[in-house]
Amino acid sequence: MHTAGILSGILVDQSTAVLATLLHSAGYVLVMGMVAVVVYEWLGLRLLRSVWFNVDLVWAAALLLTAGLTPFM
C-alpha cells in the first residue's frame, strides 16, 4: 500500500491497487504512442536516424554505475 494512504487512514484493497496500476500503465502507453506519432509525423525518419543513440549502451552503463555505487549506499 502507498504510504500516504496508510497515513491518511484510507484502506485500499488489492483490486483498487491493481486498477490504479492498470490505469497508470494505460496512461503511459497512450502518451508514449502519441509522442511516437508526433515524432514520426513531424520529424520524420531521416532526422530520427541521424540523431539516434545506442540505448543498449546507455542501459549497460546505467547498470554498471548502479552496481558500482550500491556497496557504498
PDB file of N, CA, C, O and CB in Angstrom:
ATOM      1  N   MET A   1       0.830  -1.183   0.000  1.00  0.00           N
ATOM      2  CA  MET A   1       0.000   0.000   0.000  1.00  0.00           C
ATOM      3  C   MET A   1       0.874   1.247   0.000  1.00  0.00           C
ATOM      4  O   MET A   1       2.013   1.239   0.468  1.00  0.00           O
ATOM      5  CB  MET A   1      -0.944  -0.002   1.206  1.00  0.00           C
ATOM      6  N   HIS A   2       0.321   2.278  -0.522  1.00  0.00           N
ATOM      7  CA  HIS A   2       1.045   3.531  -0.589  1.00  0.00           C
ATOM      8  C   HIS A   2       1.098   4.164   0.801  1.00  0.00           C
ATOM      9  O   HIS A   2       0.116   4.119   1.543  1.00  0.00           O
ATOM     10  CB  HIS A   2       0.387   4.490  -1.607  1.00  0.00           C
ATOM     11  N   THR A   3       2.210   4.736   1.144  1.00  0.00           N
ATOM     12  CA  THR A   3       2.407   5.309   2.474  1.00  0.00           C
ATOM     13  C   THR A   3       1.409   6.409   2.781  1.00  0.00           C
ATOM     14  O   THR A   3       0.916   6.500   3.905  1.00  0.00           O
ATOM     15  CB  THR A   3       3.807   5.848   2.604  1.00  0.00           C
ATOM     16  N   ALA A   4       1.105   7.244   1.802  1.00  0.00           N
ATOM     17  CA  ALA A   4       0.149   8.329   2.037  1.00  0.00           C
ATOM     18  C   ALA A   4      -1.223   7.773   2.381  1.00  0.00           C
ATOM     19  O   ALA A   4      -1.915   8.326   3.236  1.00  0.00           O
ATOM     20  CB  ALA A   4       0.054   9.241   0.809  1.00  0.00           C
ATOM     21  N   GLY A   5      -1.627   6.686   1.727  1.00  0.00           N
ATOM     22  CA  GLY A   5      -2.903   6.065   2.025  1.00  0.00           C
ATOM     23  C   GLY A   5      -2.943   5.500   3.429  1.00  0.00           C
ATOM     24  O   GLY A   5      -3.960   5.590   4.117  1.00  0.00           O
ATOM     25  N   ILE A   6      -1.851   4.927   3.844  1.00  0.00           N
ATOM     26  CA  ILE A   6      -1.774   4.363   5.192  1.00  0.00           C
ATOM     27  C   ILE A   6      -1.850   5.475   6.233  1.00  0.00           C
ATOM     28  O   ILE A   6      -2.581   5.372   7.218  1.00  0.00           O
ATOM     29  CB  ILE A   6      -0.473   3.548   5.369  1.00  0.00           C
ATOM     30  N   LEU A   7      -1.079   6.545   5.996  1.00  0.00           N
ATOM     31  CA  LEU A   7      -1.046   7.629   6.966  1.00  0.00           C
ATOM     32  C   LEU A   7      -2.363   8.385   7.051  1.00  0.00           C
ATOM     33  O   LEU A   7      -2.700   8.922   8.107  1.00  0.00           O
ATOM     34  CB  LEU A   7       0.058   8.581   6.626  1.00  0.00           C
ATOM     35  N   SER A   8      -3.112   8.436   5.952  1.00  0.00           N
ATOM     36  CA  SER A   8      -4.385   9.157   5.974  1.00  0.00           C
ATOM     37  C   SER A   8      -5.526   8.290   6.491  1.00  0.00           C
ATOM     38  O   SER A   8      -6.632   8.791   6.699  1.00  0.00           O
ATOM     39  CB  SER A   8      -4.719   9.666   4.583  1.00  0.00           C
ATOM     40  N   GLY A   9      -5.282   7.017   6.699  1.00  0.00           N
ATOM     41  CA  GLY A   9      -6.307   6.135   7.234  1.00  0.00           C
ATOM     42  C   GLY A   9      -7.217   5.546   6.182  1.00  0.00           C
ATOM     43  O   GLY A   9      -8.196   4.883   6.524  1.00  0.00           O
ATOM     44  N   ILE A  10      -6.929   5.765   4.923  1.00  0.00           N
ATOM     45  CA  ILE A  10      -7.761   5.219   3.850  1.00  0.00           C
ATOM     46  C   ILE A  10      -7.341   3.776   3.599  1.00  0.00           C
ATOM     47  O   ILE A  10      -6.164   3.498   3.370  1.00  0.00           O
ATOM     48  CB  ILE A  10      -7.639   6.072   2.543  1.00  0.00           C
ATOM     49  N   LEU A  11      -8.280   2.884   3.642  1.00  0.00           N
ATOM     50  CA  LEU A  11      -7.991   1.484   3.371  1.00  0.00           C
ATOM     51  C   LEU A  11      -8.085   1.237   1.865  1.00  0.00           C
ATOM     52  O   LEU A  11      -9.097   1.549   1.237  1.00  0.00           O
ATOM     53  CB  LEU A  11      -8.966   0.555   4.149  1.00  0.00           C
ATOM     54  N   VAL A  12      -7.039   0.685   1.306  1.00  0.00           N
ATOM     55  CA  VAL A  12      -7.003   0.388  -0.124  1.00  0.00           C
ATOM     56  C   VAL A  12      -6.916  -1.116  -0.276  1.00  0.00           C
ATOM     57  O   VAL A  12      -5.958  -1.749   0.169  1.00  0.00           O
ATOM     58  CB  VAL A  12      -5.801   1.101  -0.837  1.00  0.00           C
ATOM     59  N   ASP A  13      -7.945  -1.685  -0.918  1.00  0.00           N
ATOM     60  CA  ASP A  13      -7.896  -3.130  -1.114  1.00  0.00           C
ATOM     61  C   ASP A  13      -7.082  -3.453  -2.361  1.00  0.00           C
ATOM     62  O   ASP A  13      -6.657  -2.557  -3.090  1.00  0.00           O
ATOM     63  CB  ASP A  13      -9.321  -3.720  -1.227  1.00  0.00           C
ATOM     64  N   GLN A  14      -6.877  -4.721  -2.589  1.00  0.00           N
ATOM     65  CA  GLN A  14      -5.994  -5.165  -3.664  1.00  0.00           C
ATOM     66  C   GLN A  14      -6.564  -4.822  -5.041  1.00  0.00           C
ATOM     67  O   GLN A  14      -5.801  -4.482  -5.945  1.00  0.00           O
ATOM     68  CB  GLN A  14      -5.755  -6.667  -3.560  1.00  0.00           C
ATOM     69  N   SER A  15      -7.860  -4.901  -5.221  1.00  0.00           N
ATOM     70  CA  SER A  15      -8.450  -4.598  -6.530  1.00  0.00           C
ATOM     71  C   SER A  15      -8.266  -3.126  -6.879  1.00  0.00           C
ATOM     72  O   SER A  15      -8.065  -2.791  -8.046  1.00  0.00           O
ATOM     73  CB  SER A  15      -9.948  -4.962  -6.546  1.00  0.00           C
ATOM     74  N   THR A  16      -8.331  -2.248  -5.892  1.00  0.00           N
ATOM     75  CA  THR A  16      -8.097  -0.825  -6.139  1.00  0.00           C
ATOM     76  C   THR A  16      -6.655  -0.587  -6.546  1.00  0.00           C
ATOM     77  O   THR A  16      -6.384   0.223  -7.432  1.00  0.00           O
ATOM     78  CB  THR A  16      -8.441   0.006  -4.896  1.00  0.00           C
ATOM     79  N   ALA A  17      -5.740  -1.278  -5.915  1.00  0.00           N
ATOM     80  CA  ALA A  17      -4.326  -1.133  -6.262  1.00  0.00           C
ATOM     81  C   ALA A  17      -4.055  -1.636  -7.677  1.00  0.00           C
ATOM     82  O   ALA A  17      -3.295  -1.017  -8.422  1.00  0.00           O
ATOM     83  CB  ALA A  17      -3.448  -1.891  -5.257  1.00  0.00           C
ATOM     84  N   VAL A  18      -4.670  -2.749  -8.049  1.00  0.00           N
ATOM     85  CA  VAL A  18      -4.491  -3.293  -9.401  1.00  0.00           C
ATOM     86  C   VAL A  18      -5.103  -2.345 -10.427  1.00  0.00           C
ATOM     87  O   VAL A  18      -4.503  -2.098 -11.473  1.00  0.00           O
ATOM     88  CB  VAL A  18      -5.132  -4.703  -9.519  1.00  0.00           C
ATOM     89  N   LEU A  19      -6.283  -1.816 -10.142  1.00  0.00           N
ATOM     90  CA  LEU A  19      -6.927  -0.876 -11.044  1.00  0.00           C
ATOM     91  C   LEU A  19      -6.086   0.387 -11.224  1.00  0.00           C
ATOM     92  O   LEU A  19      -5.957   0.892 -12.339  1.00  0.00           O
ATOM     93  CB  LEU A  19      -8.314  -0.515 -10.524  1.00  0.00           C
ATOM     94  N   ALA A  20      -5.521   0.892 -10.144  1.00  0.00           N
ATOM     95  CA  ALA A  20      -4.671   2.079 -10.231  1.00  0.00           C
ATOM     96  C   ALA A  20      -3.430   1.796 -11.071  1.00  0.00           C
ATOM     97  O   ALA A  20      -3.008   2.640 -11.862  1.00  0.00           O
ATOM     98  CB  ALA A  20      -4.263   2.554  -8.829  1.00  0.00           C
ATOM     99  N   THR A  21      -2.851   0.623 -10.905  1.00  0.00           N
ATOM    100  CA  THR A  21      -1.676   0.248 -11.678  1.00  0.00           C
ATOM    101  C   THR A  21      -2.001   0.126 -13.158  1.00  0.00           C
ATOM    102  O   THR A  21      -1.235   0.588 -14.003  1.00  0.00           O
ATOM    103  CB  THR A  21      -1.100  -1.058 -11.163  1.00  0.00           C
ATOM    104  N   LEU A  22      -3.144  -0.501 -13.480  1.00  0.00           N
ATOM    105  CA  LEU A  22      -3.559  -0.640 -14.880  1.00  0.00           C
ATOM    106  C   LEU A  22      -3.852   0.720 -15.510  1.00  0.00           C
ATOM    107  O   LEU A  22      -3.473   0.967 -16.655  1.00  0.00           O
ATOM    108  CB  LEU A  22      -4.795  -1.541 -14.983  1.00  0.00           C
ATOM    109  N   LEU A  23      -4.520   1.595 -14.776  1.00  0.00           N
ATOM    110  CA  LEU A  23      -4.820   2.926 -15.285  1.00  0.00           C
ATOM    111  C   LEU A  23      -3.538   3.723 -15.519  1.00  0.00           C
ATOM    112  O   LEU A  23      -3.400   4.402 -16.536  1.00  0.00           O
ATOM    113  CB  LEU A  23      -5.738   3.672 -14.315  1.00  0.00           C
ATOM    114  N   HIS A  24      -2.622   3.638 -14.592  1.00  0.00           N
ATOM    115  CA  HIS A  24      -1.331   4.322 -14.713  1.00  0.00           C
ATOM    116  C   HIS A  24      -0.567   3.803 -15.930  1.00  0.00           C
ATOM    117  O   HIS A  24      -0.022   4.595 -16.700  1.00  0.00           O
ATOM    118  CB  HIS A  24      -0.489   4.128 -13.430  1.00  0.00           C
ATOM    119  N   SER A  25      -0.523   2.497 -16.109  1.00  0.00           N
ATOM    120  CA  SER A  25       0.178   1.893 -17.251  1.00  0.00           C
ATOM    121  C   SER A  25      -0.489   2.278 -18.567  1.00  0.00           C
ATOM    122  O   SER A  25       0.197   2.574 -19.546  1.00  0.00           O
ATOM    123  CB  SER A  25       0.217   0.361 -17.111  1.00  0.00           C
ATOM    124  N   ALA A  26      -1.816   2.277 -18.599  1.00  0.00           N
ATOM    125  CA  ALA A  26      -2.531   2.661 -19.814  1.00  0.00           C
ATOM    126  C   ALA A  26      -2.237   4.115 -20.177  1.00  0.00           C
ATOM    127  O   ALA A  26      -2.099   4.446 -21.355  1.00  0.00           O
ATOM    128  CB  ALA A  26      -4.044   2.453 -19.636  1.00  0.00           C
ATOM    129  N   GLY A  27      -2.143   4.966 -19.188  1.00  0.00           N
ATOM    130  CA  GLY A  27      -1.806   6.367 -19.438  1.00  0.00           C
ATOM    131  C   GLY A  27      -0.419   6.507 -20.041  1.00  0.00           C
ATOM    132  O   GLY A  27      -0.216   7.281 -20.976  1.00  0.00           O
ATOM    133  N   TYR A  28       0.529   5.762 -19.507  1.00  0.00           N
ATOM    134  CA  TYR A  28       1.891   5.798 -20.046  1.00  0.00           C
ATOM    135  C   TYR A  28       1.921   5.304 -21.489  1.00  0.00           C
ATOM    136  O   TYR A  28       2.584   5.908 -22.331  1.00  0.00           O
ATOM    137  CB  TYR A  28       2.834   4.950 -19.179  1.00  0.00           C
ATOM    138  N   VAL A  29       1.216   4.219 -21.786  1.00  0.00           N
ATOM    139  CA  VAL A  29       1.203   3.675 -23.142  1.00  0.00           C
ATOM    140  C   VAL A  29       0.553   4.671 -24.107  1.00  0.00           C
ATOM    141  O   VAL A  29       1.035   4.854 -25.225  1.00  0.00           O
ATOM    142  CB  VAL A  29       0.454   2.322 -23.178  1.00  0.00           C
ATOM    143  N   LEU A  30      -0.530   5.307 -23.683  1.00  0.00           N
ATOM    144  CA  LEU A  30      -1.207   6.291 -24.519  1.00  0.00           C
ATOM    145  C   LEU A  30      -0.300   7.480 -24.830  1.00  0.00           C
ATOM    146  O   LEU A  30      -0.187   7.892 -25.984  1.00  0.00           O
ATOM    147  CB  LEU A  30      -2.484   6.771 -23.838  1.00  0.00           C
ATOM    148  N   VAL A  31       0.339   8.027 -23.812  1.00  0.00           N
ATOM    149  CA  VAL A  31       1.230   9.173 -24.028  1.00  0.00           C
ATOM    150  C   VAL A  31       2.436   8.774 -24.870  1.00  0.00           C
ATOM    151  O   VAL A  31       2.852   9.529 -25.749  1.00  0.00           O
ATOM    152  CB  VAL A  31       1.696   9.754 -22.682  1.00  0.00           C
ATOM    153  N   MET A  32       3.002   7.599 -24.611  1.00  0.00           N
ATOM    154  CA  MET A  32       4.140   7.129 -25.394  1.00  0.00           C
ATOM    155  C   MET A  32       3.753   6.968 -26.863  1.00  0.00           C
ATOM    156  O   MET A  32       4.535   7.317 -27.747  1.00  0.00           O
ATOM    157  CB  MET A  32       4.667   5.798 -24.832  1.00  0.00           C
ATOM    158  N   GLY A  33       2.567   6.449 -27.131  1.00  0.00           N
ATOM    159  CA  GLY A  33       2.101   6.300 -28.505  1.00  0.00           C
ATOM    160  C   GLY A  33       1.896   7.640 -29.187  1.00  0.00           C
ATOM    161  O   GLY A  33       2.243   7.802 -30.356  1.00  0.00           O
ATOM    162  N   MET A  34       1.330   8.610 -28.462  1.00  0.00           N
ATOM    163  CA  MET A  34       1.131   9.931 -29.047  1.00  0.00           C
ATOM    164  C   MET A  34       2.466  10.610 -29.358  1.00  0.00           C
ATOM    165  O   MET A  34       2.611  11.241 -30.405  1.00  0.00           O
ATOM    166  CB  MET A  34       0.304  10.806 -28.103  1.00  0.00           C
ATOM    167  N   VAL A  35       3.429  10.483 -28.464  1.00  0.00           N
ATOM    168  CA  VAL A  35       4.751  11.064 -28.711  1.00  0.00           C
ATOM    169  C   VAL A  35       5.399  10.396 -29.915  1.00  0.00           C
ATOM    170  O   VAL A  35       6.032  11.070 -30.726  1.00  0.00           O
ATOM    171  CB  VAL A  35       5.655  10.922 -27.466  1.00  0.00           C
ATOM    172  N   ALA A  36       5.251   9.086 -30.042  1.00  0.00           N
ATOM    173  CA  ALA A  36       5.830   8.377 -31.189  1.00  0.00           C
ATOM    174  C   ALA A  36       5.213   8.850 -32.497  1.00  0.00           C
ATOM    175  O   ALA A  36       5.927   9.042 -33.481  1.00  0.00           O
ATOM    176  CB  ALA A  36       5.637   6.863 -31.038  1.00  0.00           C
ATOM    177  N   VAL A  37       3.906   9.039 -32.524  1.00  0.00           N
ATOM    178  CA  VAL A  37       3.237   9.518 -33.738  1.00  0.00           C
ATOM    179  C   VAL A  37       3.686  10.935 -34.074  1.00  0.00           C
ATOM    180  O   VAL A  37       3.938  11.240 -35.240  1.00  0.00           O
ATOM    181  CB  VAL A  37       1.707   9.473 -33.568  1.00  0.00           C
ATOM    182  N   VAL A  38       3.789  11.801 -33.076  1.00  0.00           N
ATOM    183  CA  VAL A  38       4.224  13.179 -33.316  1.00  0.00           C
ATOM    184  C   VAL A  38       5.646  13.208 -33.861  1.00  0.00           C
ATOM    185  O   VAL A  38       5.929  13.922 -34.822  1.00  0.00           O
ATOM    186  CB  VAL A  38       4.135  14.006 -32.023  1.00  0.00           C
ATOM    187  N   VAL A  39       6.535  12.440 -33.253  1.00  0.00           N
ATOM    188  CA  VAL A  39       7.925  12.408 -33.728  1.00  0.00           C
ATOM    189  C   VAL A  39       7.978  11.867 -35.149  1.00  0.00           C
ATOM    190  O   VAL A  39       8.698  12.407 -35.989  1.00  0.00           O
ATOM    191  CB  VAL A  39       8.809  11.546 -32.792  1.00  0.00           C
ATOM    192  N   TYR A  40       7.230  10.813 -35.427  1.00  0.00           N
ATOM    193  CA  TYR A  40       7.254  10.215 -36.763  1.00  0.00           C
ATOM    194  C   TYR A  40       6.677  11.164 -37.812  1.00  0.00           C
ATOM    195  O   TYR A  40       7.247  11.319 -38.892  1.00  0.00           O
ATOM    196  CB  TYR A  40       6.476   8.899 -36.768  1.00  0.00           C
ATOM    197  N   GLU A  41       5.542  11.801 -37.494  1.00  0.00           N
ATOM    198  CA  GLU A  41       4.872  12.669 -38.460  1.00  0.00           C
ATOM    199  C   GLU A  41       5.606  13.989 -38.668  1.00  0.00           C
ATOM    200  O   GLU A  41       5.738  14.438 -39.807  1.00  0.00           O
ATOM    201  CB  GLU A  41       3.456  12.942 -38.011  1.00  0.00           C
ATOM    202  N   TRP A  42       6.088  14.624 -37.600  1.00  0.00           N
ATOM    203  CA  TRP A  42       6.688  15.948 -37.720  1.00  0.00           C
ATOM    204  C   TRP A  42       8.165  15.885 -38.084  1.00  0.00           C
ATOM    205  O   TRP A  42       8.624  16.636 -38.946  1.00  0.00           O
ATOM    206  CB  TRP A  42       6.516  16.709 -36.430  1.00  0.00           C
ATOM    207  N   LEU A  43       8.898  15.014 -37.447  1.00  0.00           N
ATOM    208  CA  LEU A  43      10.346  14.991 -37.662  1.00  0.00           C
ATOM    209  C   LEU A  43      10.758  14.023 -38.751  1.00  0.00           C
ATOM    210  O   LEU A  43      11.773  14.232 -39.416  1.00  0.00           O
ATOM    211  CB  LEU A  43      11.053  14.633 -36.383  1.00  0.00           C
ATOM    212  N   GLY A  44      10.000  12.987 -38.938  1.00  0.00           N
ATOM    213  CA  GLY A  44      10.313  12.017 -39.980  1.00  0.00           C
ATOM    214  C   GLY A  44      11.441  11.082 -39.582  1.00  0.00           C
ATOM    215  O   GLY A  44      12.135  11.296 -38.588  1.00  0.00           O
ATOM    216  N   LEU A  45      11.603  10.052 -40.375  1.00  0.00           N
ATOM    217  CA  LEU A  45      12.606   9.041 -40.062  1.00  0.00           C
ATOM    218  C   LEU A  45      14.020   9.506 -40.355  1.00  0.00           C
ATOM    219  O   LEU A  45      14.962   9.033 -39.719  1.00  0.00           O
ATOM    220  CB  LEU A  45      12.323   7.787 -40.830  1.00  0.00           C
ATOM    221  N   ARG A  46      14.196  10.430 -41.310  1.00  0.00           N
ATOM    222  CA  ARG A  46      15.545  10.890 -41.649  1.00  0.00           C
ATOM    223  C   ARG A  46      16.214  11.542 -40.437  1.00  0.00           C
ATOM    224  O   ARG A  46      17.363  11.232 -40.120  1.00  0.00           O
ATOM    225  CB  ARG A  46      15.497  11.883 -42.831  1.00  0.00           C
ATOM    226  N   LEU A  47      15.497  12.448 -39.757  1.00  0.00           N
ATOM    227  CA  LEU A  47      16.065  13.099 -38.574  1.00  0.00           C
ATOM    228  C   LEU A  47      16.246  12.087 -37.451  1.00  0.00           C
ATOM    229  O   LEU A  47      17.246  12.118 -36.733  1.00  0.00           O
ATOM    230  CB  LEU A  47      15.166  14.262 -38.106  1.00  0.00           C
ATOM    231  N   LEU A  48      15.281  11.198 -37.303  1.00  0.00           N
ATOM    232  CA  LEU A  48      15.360  10.211 -36.238  1.00  0.00           C
ATOM    233  C   LEU A  48      16.577   9.304 -36.417  1.00  0.00           C
ATOM    234  O   LEU A  48      17.227   8.947 -35.434  1.00  0.00           O
ATOM    235  CB  LEU A  48      14.082   9.378 -36.194  1.00  0.00           C
ATOM    236  N   ARG A  49      16.889   8.929 -37.645  1.00  0.00           N
ATOM    237  CA  ARG A  49      18.057   8.090 -37.898  1.00  0.00           C
ATOM    238  C   ARG A  49      19.358   8.833 -37.617  1.00  0.00           C
ATOM    239  O   ARG A  49      20.334   8.224 -37.180  1.00  0.00           O
ATOM    240  CB  ARG A  49      18.044   7.594 -39.337  1.00  0.00           C
ATOM    241  N   SER A  50      19.384  10.128 -37.860  1.00  0.00           N
ATOM    242  CA  SER A  50      20.632  10.874 -37.701  1.00  0.00           C
ATOM    243  C   SER A  50      20.942  11.223 -36.249  1.00  0.00           C
ATOM    244  O   SER A  50      22.109  11.401 -35.898  1.00  0.00           O
ATOM    245  CB  SER A  50      20.574  12.135 -38.513  1.00  0.00           C
ATOM    246  N   VAL A  51      19.921  11.323 -35.399  1.00  0.00           N
ATOM    247  CA  VAL A  51      20.157  11.707 -34.007  1.00  0.00           C
ATOM    248  C   VAL A  51      19.958  10.549 -33.038  1.00  0.00           C
ATOM    249  O   VAL A  51      19.982  10.752 -31.823  1.00  0.00           O
ATOM    250  CB  VAL A  51      19.244  12.845 -33.626  1.00  0.00           C
ATOM    251  N   TRP A  52      19.764   9.350 -33.552  1.00  0.00           N
ATOM    252  CA  TRP A  52      19.519   8.193 -32.688  1.00  0.00           C
ATOM    253  C   TRP A  52      20.772   7.855 -31.888  1.00  0.00           C
ATOM    254  O   TRP A  52      21.885   8.005 -32.392  1.00  0.00           O
ATOM    255  CB  TRP A  52      19.071   6.974 -33.523  1.00  0.00           C
ATOM    256  N   PHE A  53      20.607   7.408 -30.663  1.00  0.00           N
ATOM    257  CA  PHE A  53      21.729   6.979 -29.849  1.00  0.00           C
ATOM    258  C   PHE A  53      21.517   5.529 -29.427  1.00  0.00           C
ATOM    259  O   PHE A  53      20.403   5.008 -29.472  1.00  0.00           O
ATOM    260  CB  PHE A  53      21.899   7.897 -28.613  1.00  0.00           C
ATOM    261  N   ASN A  54      22.588   4.902 -29.025  1.00  0.00           N
ATOM    262  CA  ASN A  54      22.562   3.487 -28.687  1.00  0.00           C
ATOM    263  C   ASN A  54      21.961   3.296 -27.289  1.00  0.00           C
ATOM    264  O   ASN A  54      22.628   3.541 -26.284  1.00  0.00           O
ATOM    265  CB  ASN A  54      23.988   2.884 -28.757  1.00  0.00           C
ATOM    266  N   VAL A  55      20.716   2.865 -27.233  1.00  0.00           N
ATOM    267  CA  VAL A  55      20.029   2.679 -25.957  1.00  0.00           C
ATOM    268  C   VAL A  55      20.662   1.529 -25.169  1.00  0.00           C
ATOM    269  O   VAL A  55      20.723   1.582 -23.941  1.00  0.00           O
ATOM    270  CB  VAL A  55      18.527   2.410 -26.188  1.00  0.00           C
ATOM    271  N   ASP A  56      21.126   0.503 -25.860  1.00  0.00           N
ATOM    272  CA  ASP A  56      21.770  -0.619 -25.169  1.00  0.00           C
ATOM    273  C   ASP A  56      23.011  -0.165 -24.424  1.00  0.00           C
ATOM    274  O   ASP A  56      23.278  -0.630 -23.316  1.00  0.00           O
ATOM    275  CB  ASP A  56      22.136  -1.722 -26.162  1.00  0.00           C
ATOM    276  N   LEU A  57      23.769   0.741 -25.023  1.00  0.00           N
ATOM    277  CA  LEU A  57      24.978   1.250 -24.370  1.00  0.00           C
ATOM    278  C   LEU A  57      24.615   2.070 -23.131  1.00  0.00           C
ATOM    279  O   LEU A  57      25.269   1.949 -22.096  1.00  0.00           O
ATOM    280  CB  LEU A  57      25.806   2.108 -25.354  1.00  0.00           C
ATOM    281  N   VAL A  58      23.593   2.890 -23.230  1.00  0.00           N
ATOM    282  CA  VAL A  58      23.150   3.692 -22.084  1.00  0.00           C
ATOM    283  C   VAL A  58      22.655   2.772 -20.968  1.00  0.00           C
ATOM    284  O   VAL A  58      22.971   2.992 -19.799  1.00  0.00           O
ATOM    285  CB  VAL A  58      22.029   4.688 -22.506  1.00  0.00           C
ATOM    286  N   TRP A  59      21.886   1.749 -21.317  1.00  0.00           N
ATOM    287  CA  TRP A  59      21.361   0.815 -20.324  1.00  0.00           C
ATOM    288  C   TRP A  59      22.499   0.067 -19.624  1.00  0.00           C
ATOM    289  O   TRP A  59      22.480  -0.084 -18.402  1.00  0.00           O
ATOM    290  CB  TRP A  59      20.396  -0.185 -20.987  1.00  0.00           C
ATOM    291  N   ALA A  60      23.477  -0.396 -20.383  1.00  0.00           N
ATOM    292  CA  ALA A  60      24.614  -1.107 -19.797  1.00  0.00           C
ATOM    293  C   ALA A  60      25.401  -0.194 -18.865  1.00  0.00           C
ATOM    294  O   ALA A  60      25.822  -0.619 -17.789  1.00  0.00           O
ATOM    295  CB  ALA A  60      25.533  -1.656 -20.900  1.00  0.00           C
ATOM    296  N   ALA A  61      25.599   1.047 -19.268  1.00  0.00           N
ATOM    297  CA  ALA A  61      26.329   1.997 -18.419  1.00  0.00           C
ATOM    298  C   ALA A  61      25.561   2.271 -17.126  1.00  0.00           C
ATOM    299  O   ALA A  61      26.164   2.356 -16.056  1.00  0.00           O
ATOM    300  CB  ALA A  61      26.579   3.318 -19.177  1.00  0.00           C
ATOM    301  N   ALA A  62      24.237   2.410 -17.216  1.00  0.00           N
ATOM    302  CA  ALA A  62      23.424   2.647 -16.021  1.00  0.00           C
ATOM    303  C   ALA A  62      23.502   1.463 -15.059  1.00  0.00           C
ATOM    304  O   ALA A  62      23.596   1.652 -13.846  1.00  0.00           O
ATOM    305  CB  ALA A  62      21.963   2.912 -16.411  1.00  0.00           C
ATOM    306  N   LEU A  63      23.463   0.243 -15.596  1.00  0.00           N
ATOM    307  CA  LEU A  63      23.563  -0.941 -14.738  1.00  0.00           C
ATOM    308  C   LEU A  63      24.932  -1.046 -14.073  1.00  0.00           C
ATOM    309  O   LEU A  63      25.028  -1.375 -12.890  1.00  0.00           O
ATOM    310  CB  LEU A  63      23.288  -2.203 -15.548  1.00  0.00           C
ATOM    311  N   LEU A  64      25.975  -0.769 -14.821  1.00  0.00           N
ATOM    312  CA  LEU A  64      27.328  -0.817 -14.257  1.00  0.00           C
ATOM    313  C   LEU A  64      27.517   0.254 -13.188  1.00  0.00           C
ATOM    314  O   LEU A  64      28.115  -0.007 -12.144  1.00  0.00           O
ATOM    315  CB  LEU A  64      28.376  -0.642 -15.364  1.00  0.00           C
ATOM    316  N   LEU A  65      27.014   1.449 -13.443  1.00  0.00           N
ATOM    317  CA  LEU A  65      27.121   2.537 -12.471  1.00  0.00           C
ATOM    318  C   LEU A  65      26.362   2.188 -11.195  1.00  0.00           C
ATOM    319  O   LEU A  65      26.865   2.401 -10.092  1.00  0.00           O
ATOM    320  CB  LEU A  65      26.586   3.853 -13.067  1.00  0.00           C
ATOM    321  N   THR A  66      25.154   1.653 -11.344  1.00  0.00           N
ATOM    322  CA  THR A  66      24.358   1.263 -10.184  1.00  0.00           C
ATOM    323  C   THR A  66      25.039   0.157  -9.391  1.00  0.00           C
ATOM    324  O   THR A  66      25.075   0.193  -8.161  1.00  0.00           O
ATOM    325  CB  THR A  66      22.971   0.810 -10.622  1.00  0.00           C
ATOM    326  N   ALA A  67      25.574  -0.818 -10.100  1.00  0.00           N
ATOM    327  CA  ALA A  67      26.270  -1.927  -9.413  1.00  0.00           C
ATOM    328  C   ALA A  67      27.510  -1.419  -8.689  1.00  0.00           C
ATOM    329  O   ALA A  67      27.843  -1.917  -7.613  1.00  0.00           O
ATOM    330  CB  ALA A  67      26.666  -3.034 -10.421  1.00  0.00           C
ATOM    331  N   GLY A  68      28.192  -0.446  -9.257  1.00  0.00           N
ATOM    332  CA  GLY A  68      29.389   0.096  -8.612  1.00  0.00           C
ATOM    333  C   GLY A  68      29.068   0.947  -7.400  1.00  0.00           C
ATOM    334  O   GLY A  68      29.839   0.967  -6.440  1.00  0.00           O
ATOM    335  N   LEU A  69      27.945   1.649  -7.425  1.00  0.00           N
ATOM    336  CA  LEU A  69      27.597   2.548  -6.315  1.00  0.00           C
ATOM    337  C   LEU A  69      26.821   1.865  -5.200  1.00  0.00           C
ATOM    338  O   LEU A  69      26.784   2.378  -4.082  1.00  0.00           O
ATOM    339  CB  LEU A  69      26.794   3.704  -6.832  1.00  0.00           C
ATOM    340  N   THR A  70      26.206   0.732  -5.472  1.00  0.00           N
ATOM    341  CA  THR A  70      25.367   0.060  -4.474  1.00  0.00           C
ATOM    342  C   THR A  70      26.113  -0.285  -3.183  1.00  0.00           C
ATOM    343  O   THR A  70      25.553  -0.078  -2.106  1.00  0.00           O
ATOM    344  CB  THR A  70      24.792  -1.202  -5.065  1.00  0.00           C
ATOM    345  N   PRO A  71      27.344  -0.798  -3.233  1.00  0.00           N
ATOM    346  CA  PRO A  71      28.020  -1.125  -1.967  1.00  0.00           C
ATOM    347  C   PRO A  71      28.277   0.084  -1.074  1.00  0.00           C
ATOM    348  O   PRO A  71      28.482  -0.076   0.129  1.00  0.00           O
ATOM    349  CB  PRO A  71      29.326  -1.802  -2.255  1.00  0.00           C
ATOM    350  N   PHE A  72      28.270   1.282  -1.635  1.00  0.00           N
ATOM    351  CA  PHE A  72      28.566   2.475  -0.857  1.00  0.00           C
ATOM    352  C   PHE A  72      27.310   3.134  -0.270  1.00  0.00           C
ATOM    353  O   PHE A  72      27.404   4.159   0.405  1.00  0.00           O
ATOM    354  CB  PHE A  72      29.304   3.468  -1.720  1.00  0.00           C
ATOM    355  N   MET A  73      26.163   2.556  -0.522  1.00  0.00           N
ATOM    356  CA  MET A  73      24.914   3.132  -0.026  1.00  0.00           C
ATOM    357  C   MET A  73      24.598   2.621   1.357  1.00  0.00           C
ATOM    358  O   MET A  73      23.581   2.998   1.938  1.00  0.00           O
ATOM    359  CB  MET A  73      23.762   2.820  -0.969  1.00  0.00           C
TER     360      MET A  73
END
